[in-house]
Amino acid sequence: MYYNLPDPIFHLKLDTPQHLLALSKAETNAPERLRLLALSHFLEGKNRTQIALSLKVSRRSVNKWVADYLSDGLASLEAKKAPGRVALYQ
């Protein structure tokens, strides 16, 4: 049975652990490199507790990174500008 689905759904490419590992090695931002490495481990089949223990980060952080990746892809892992105090006088 044919469903009337949009074409982009058929062209989805899932990232591989090797691709994410290569991206993490090329990344200069340390926190972003750690997130990419965690996702590489996740795609290899490791559970979130194992990932947290091997990378020495909290399981909560790994859970958040994986959830963000699964919902929004690699763009959700990019480093965001840190919020700070707004200067009153410029």
PyMOL commands that set and color helices and strands:
alter all, ss='L'
color gray80, all
select helices_A, chain A and resi 7-11+17-26+30-44+48-55+59-77
alter helices_A, ss='H'
color red, helices_A
deselect
rebuild
show_as cartoon
